[in-house]
Structure formats: C-alpha cells, structure tokens
Amino acid sequence: MAPPKKATASPTPGPSSGPGGRNLVGDALYAWATENYDPGYVFSQQELLSAPVIPNADVTVLLPTVDYLVRKSLFRLHDRAGGAIGWELIDLEVAKNYSGLSRNEAIVLQVIEGAKNSGIWTKQIQTKTNIHQNTVEKVYKALESRNLIKQMKSVAHPQRKMYISASLIPSEDATGGSWFSEGVLDQGLIDTISDVIEAYVSKSSWQEVTLEEHEETSLGQKRRRPSDGFEEHGNDKLKLAKTIDGQNKTKPVKQHGPSKAYKPFEPGHSRYPTLRDITRYLLESKITATALPQNAIAQLLQVMIYDDRLFTLSRVAQASEVADNFDNNTVTMYRCFKTPLDLMEQRSIAKRKMHNDEKTRIAAYRLEELEALGPGGASEVPCMRCPVFDICGEGGPVNAVTCTYFTKWYDNLEQADQEKEAKEKRIKERDKPLVDKGKGKAQELPMANKDRGPGIEVELEEVDPL
C-alpha cells in the first residue's frame, strides 16, 4: 500500500539534458518523488509515467531518466509483486554514500544496508553478491575506511563476523539489549543497577520508626524491652526484640545511629514504586552514562522477582497513568522483602568477605551461611518471612484464612508428599524381584579377602507365621 501522499508542488520541467552531463528531467523527477513520497517507496513504471514532469507520459523519455537516477544512486532497482521491475526511492544523504564507489563496493554496501539494523553475516554477503572472497575482503576494508559500514557482535552467533551500516544501531535481538556489551553479558552493570533498585524499593516499602514506637505498635507478640534495658556484655549494642517463637523482627541498631526499626505500611498502602517511578529514579540518579530504556528495566525487575528480592502488588490505575494490565485497569507496584537495615548488613557482610584478614573473611562466610539456613525448619513457613506479619490477625484484612502465600505453601507441601510416596512406590516395585528371589535362595556374600570359595546353595523352608 502506498504511503499517504504529501501536498503536490510540481516543478516545471526544463530540457531533458544540460551542461555537465546533468539530466534536468531526472532532477525534476527526483524532486517530485521526494515531495510526494517517503524514501523507501517503490515506484512502478506506470506511476512514474503519470508524473507531471514526464512529457506526454513518453516512455522513451522515462527510461534514460530513471537510468540517470539509478547511476546517481537516487533510485534503486527493486523487484515488485508479480515479477515486475520497480524503482526504490533513496534518500539524498544515503545516496551520497555511493558517490565514488566501485561497482563491487556499491553492491556490497547495498546488501549490508538491506539488512538494516539486524546486520548480516559475511558468508551471506558473499553468497548474495557472488564476489570472490579476496575481493570482498578488500571491499570491506574500503567501506570501513570511508565509515560506511562497521562490524557488530551478535549474541545469537558470537563467532560470526557480521557487518551493519555505520549509521545504524544494532537491534536488541542482535546485541542482547542494554545488558550486553559487545555481545557479552555485562554482569557488573546488572549487579550495580539491581542493588540500586533494591535499595530504592526497600526505602519505599517500609516505614521508619523508633525502637520504642515499634514495640508500642506491635500486636503483643513481641517481648517487651525492660525499663532498665537488657543485660549487656562487651559491646554496647541493643539486643534483638524477639517473638516467642524466636523469630527476629527488629534488627540490631548500630551504636552511632539512632534507635530505629522498620515496620510495613498498613494494608491498602498505594504509594509503592511502579516501573515508571523506578525508571525515573535511575534516570535522575545518572548511574549510567546512557539512559536505560524502560523495557530493559522491566526485564531486570522480573529477574529480581525470580530471585526473591522483590515482589509485586497491584492497584487501580489513576486517570493520568497508563495501566500495566488493560483488562483490569491496574498498575503493578514493587515491594522489597528486606528492610534498609537488612540491606546494610548484607553489604557489610559482602565487604567483610573481601577483607584482608582471613579470620574476618571466614566469619563473614559463616554468618552468610547461617543467614541462608535461617532459624530452623519452621522458617520455610511463609509466615516466618511475611512482610505484613505484624498486622496479620484473626478477622483482620490480613489473616491465615485468606492468605494466598500460606495456601500455596500448603499445596506445595502436599504435592511434595505425593511425589515422595510415588518415589517410594517405584523403589519398592523395582526391588520386588530381588526380594522374591531371596525368599527361595540365599544370596552369595563376598568374603573379606575377596575369596568367595565354592558356591553353596541352601534351600530354605517357608515357615507359616504363628
């Protein structure tokens, strides 16, 4: 389908040729084409004959005119549906790239430009152009020296030598997107950006309170701090306030900082960060030299969800927002499992793991192992790491009856029991022939000195049970 035509302003054609080898009709035809059509449009012969600059739609005037434009690289021969020949309109700046090129160089450049931002493999170039390998290698060097083409790396085919037009940026399918550098996954960039996102989301996921306020607003499950304080030994630090089952709910507070803790927001809180908030924060922070696109950040957020660093909630989209889910008109929000103090302790452990002192490193690795193990088997219950544990109660907006996390955990537990029973059943069926065989004949046992001696068969009598 032809693109919408622009306002027509037909130039007045002059003579068919002029001094200096210029074709005035050809120049007029190109001016008419660029005024009425966009670059890339493929004309048929009838469309060009209908142009007002071709006198009397004379084909004998058209043919040398389009030949002139093809030689100037302003038109390019193109196949049309049904096997007919067409002429593709080329942008003037692109046509300048072909000025002074040899025939082989023009052919190779045309093939590379035809691949657009996907790039093209050198083997495919040689197949399409049918130019000898030694010749085409010289062509690559000539085009690269004129800054018309450049090499590119493909994530899907890292061993292939590929080229792309120098004015284009490779597509994400070829480069892997923002998280790849020269075809290699940039793990350092991913770690840095994910840490920044986790810290930002964590600050927006928890409200900061003093230790006393945190105890006063608790639901009676925490052990109260005595008025005269806990007994201290050695370093003057506050001990942890614990629930009756031993689950830590308040992190230790450093001596030089104020006594503070974090608790979750009330149910219905709707100011957790969204994808647009996180993208805006990264853009304003200027962590990277170039701005990260929103779709790349969305990919990283999905990975962080799989890694149990973040989880999602939904709320109704406001009038000024674009919904993430158009069916439900909802926006996705992100929350962090860990409080800012948790993340500070995590970074502290990471630094101690790189310490020069061996004992410090060993202690840090041991602490990390203990953190991974948790307080015990009961820690697998979702309640032990639920971010709204403090406001969960019978009859409230958050309770065990309507908890989706508890239901999912229980279903997984039941499925695991079923898989275990099925596995034990398969083992019994597998070993059943050996058990039946042992009822009628004793198995030979190897001697300690690996000398079996003569084989002895012993017939056993079946005795009826009493």
ChimeraX attribute file (.defattr): number of C-alpha atoms within 10 A of each C-alpha:
attribute: neighborCount
match mode: 1-to-1
recipient: residues
	/A:1	4
	/A:2	9
	/A:3	9
	/A:4	9
	/A:5	11
	/A:6	11
	/A:7	9
	/A:8	11
	/A:9	10
	/A:10	16
	/A:11	13
	/A:12	9
	/A:13	16
	/A:14	14
	/A:15	8
	/A:16	17
	/A:17	14
	/A:18	11
	/A:19	7
	/A:20	6
	/A:21	8
	/A:22	12
	/A:23	19
	/A:24	18
	/A:25	25
	/A:26	25
	/A:27	21
	/A:28	21
	/A:29	24
	/A:30	21
	/A:31	15
	/A:32	19
	/A:33	21
	/A:34	16
	/A:35	15
	/A:36	16
	/A:37	19
	/A:38	17
	/A:39	15
	/A:40	13
	/A:41	17
	/A:42	22
	/A:43	20
	/A:44	16
	/A:45	16
	/A:46	11
	/A:47	11
	/A:48	20
	/A:49	18
	/A:50	13
	/A:51	17
	/A:52	16
	/A:53	24
	/A:54	21
	/A:55	15
	/A:56	11
	/A:57	16
	/A:58	11
	/A:59	15
	/A:60	9
	/A:61	16
	/A:62	21
	/A:63	12
	/A:64	15
	/A:65	22
	/A:66	22
	/A:67	16
	/A:68	19
	/A:69	20
	/A:70	18
	/A:71	12
	/A:72	15
	/A:73	22
	/A:74	25
	/A:75	25
	/A:76	21
	/A:77	16
	/A:78	15
	/A:79	14
	/A:80	13
	/A:81	7
	/A:82	6
	/A:83	8
	/A:84	10
	/A:85	15
	/A:86	21
	/A:87	22
	/A:88	20
	/A:89	25
	/A:90	22
	/A:91	15
	/A:92	15
	/A:93	9
	/A:94	15
	/A:95	16
	/A:96	12
	/A:97	16
	/A:98	20
	/A:99	12
	/A:100	9
	/A:101	14
	/A:102	10
	/A:103	10
	/A:104	15
	/A:105	18
	/A:106	18
	/A:107	17
	/A:108	20
	/A:109	23
	/A:110	15
	/A:111	19
	/A:112	26
	/A:113	21
	/A:114	14
	/A:115	14
	/A:116	16
	/A:117	20
	/A:118	23
	/A:119	25
	/A:120	23
	/A:121	19
	/A:122	18
	/A:123	12
	/A:124	13
	/A:125	19
	/A:126	17
	/A:127	10
	/A:128	12
	/A:129	14
	/A:130	10
	/A:131	16
	/A:132	10
	/A:133	12
	/A:134	8
	/A:135	12
	/A:136	19
	/A:137	13
	/A:138	13
	/A:139	21
	/A:140	19
	/A:141	13
	/A:142	15
	/A:143	20
	/A:144	16
	/A:145	11
	/A:146	10
	/A:147	13
	/A:148	19
	/A:149	21
	/A:150	19
	/A:151	15
	/A:152	24
	/A:153	22
	/A:154	24
	/A:155	20
	/A:156	12
	/A:157	12
	/A:158	15
	/A:159	9
	/A:160	15
	/A:161	14
	/A:162	21
	/A:163	25
	/A:164	26
	/A:165	27
	/A:166	19
	/A:167	14
	/A:168	14
	/A:169	14
	/A:170	21
	/A:171	14
	/A:172	15
	/A:173	12
	/A:174	18
	/A:175	23
	/A:176	19
	/A:177	18
	/A:178	18
	/A:179	20
	/A:180	16
	/A:181	15
	/A:182	13
	/A:183	18
	/A:184	14
	/A:185	16
	/A:186	13
	/A:187	12
	/A:188	10
	/A:189	16
	/A:190	14
	/A:191	12
	/A:192	12
	/A:193	17
	/A:194	18
	/A:195	16
	/A:196	16
	/A:197	21
	/A:198	23
	/A:199	18
	/A:200	18
	/A:201	25
	/A:202	25
	/A:203	19
	/A:204	19
	/A:205	25
	/A:206	21
	/A:207	14
	/A:208	17
	/A:209	14
	/A:210	13
	/A:211	19
	/A:212	13
	/A:213	12
	/A:214	16
	/A:215	19
	/A:216	12
	/A:217	11
	/A:218	14
	/A:219	12
	/A:220	11
	/A:221	12
	/A:222	21
	/A:223	13
	/A:224	15
	/A:225	16
	/A:226	8
	/A:227	6
	/A:228	6
	/A:229	10
	/A:230	13
	/A:231	9
	/A:232	10
	/A:233	7
	/A:234	5
	/A:235	7
	/A:236	10
	/A:237	14
	/A:238	18
	/A:239	15
	/A:240	16
	/A:241	20
	/A:242	17
	/A:243	15
	/A:244	10
	/A:245	11
	/A:246	11
	/A:247	18
	/A:248	16
	/A:249	18
	/A:250	22
	/A:251	19
	/A:252	18
	/A:253	17
	/A:254	13
	/A:255	11
	/A:256	7
	/A:257	7
	/A:258	10
	/A:259	14
	/A:260	18
	/A:261	23
	/A:262	21
	/A:263	21
	/A:264	17
	/A:265	18
	/A:266	12
	/A:267	11
	/A:268	8
	/A:269	10
	/A:270	13
	/A:271	12
	/A:272	22
	/A:273	20
	/A:274	19
	/A:275	18
	/A:276	15
	/A:277	13
	/A:278	20
	/A:279	21
	/A:280	13
	/A:281	16
	/A:282	19
	/A:283	16
	/A:284	10
	/A:285	10
	/A:286	11
	/A:287	15
	/A:288	12
	/A:289	7
	/A:290	9
	/A:291	14
	/A:292	17
	/A:293	12
	/A:294	14
	/A:295	13
	/A:296	13
	/A:297	21
	/A:298	15
	/A:299	11
	/A:300	18
	/A:301	22
	/A:302	13
	/A:303	14
	/A:304	18
	/A:305	15
	/A:306	11
	/A:307	10
	/A:308	10
	/A:309	17
	/A:310	20
	/A:311	17
	/A:312	14
	/A:313	13
	/A:314	17
	/A:315	17
	/A:316	15
	/A:317	17
	/A:318	11
	/A:319	7
	/A:320	6
	/A:321	12
	/A:322	13
	/A:323	17
	/A:324	17
	/A:325	13
	/A:326	10
	/A:327	7
	/A:328	12
	/A:329	15
	/A:330	18
	/A:331	19
	/A:332	18
	/A:333	20
	/A:334	22
	/A:335	23
	/A:336	25
	/A:337	18
	/A:338	22
	/A:339	25
	/A:340	22
	/A:341	19
	/A:342	15
	/A:343	15
	/A:344	13
	/A:345	13
	/A:346	14
	/A:347	13
	/A:348	12
	/A:349	20
	/A:350	15
	/A:351	13
	/A:352	18
	/A:353	20
	/A:354	12
	/A:355	14
	/A:356	9
	/A:357	10
	/A:358	12
	/A:359	12
	/A:360	16
	/A:361	18
	/A:362	14
	/A:363	14
	/A:364	20
	/A:365	16
	/A:366	14
	/A:367	13
	/A:368	15
	/A:369	11
	/A:370	11
	/A:371	11
	/A:372	9
	/A:373	11
	/A:374	13
	/A:375	15
	/A:376	9
	/A:377	8
	/A:378	12
	/A:379	13
	/A:380	12
	/A:381	13
	/A:382	18
	/A:383	16
	/A:384	16
	/A:385	15
	/A:386	13
	/A:387	20
	/A:388	15
	/A:389	17
	/A:390	18
	/A:391	19
	/A:392	17
	/A:393	13
	/A:394	10
	/A:395	10
	/A:396	11
	/A:397	13
	/A:398	16
	/A:399	16
	/A:400	15
	/A:401	11
	/A:402	12
	/A:403	14
	/A:404	12
	/A:405	14
	/A:406	17
	/A:407	14
	/A:408	12
	/A:409	14
	/A:410	14
	/A:411	12
	/A:412	12
	/A:413	12
	/A:414	12
	/A:415	12
	/A:416	12
	/A:417	12
	/A:418	12
	/A:419	12
	/A:420	12
	/A:421	12
	/A:422	12
	/A:423	12
	/A:424	12
	/A:425	11
	/A:426	12
	/A:427	11
	/A:428	12
	/A:429	11
	/A:430	11
	/A:431	10
	/A:432	12
	/A:433	10
	/A:434	11
	/A:435	11
	/A:436	10
	/A:437	11
	/A:438	12
	/A:439	13
	/A:440	13
	/A:441	13
	/A:442	13
	/A:443	13
	/A:444	10
	/A:445	9
	/A:446	10
	/A:447	9
	/A:448	7
	/A:449	6
	/A:450	8
	/A:451	8
	/A:452	11
	/A:453	8
	/A:454	6
	/A:455	8
	/A:456	9
	/A:457	10
	/A:458	10
	/A:459	10
	/A:460	11
	/A:461	9
	/A:462	8
	/A:463	6
	/A:464	5
	/A:465	4
	/A:466	3
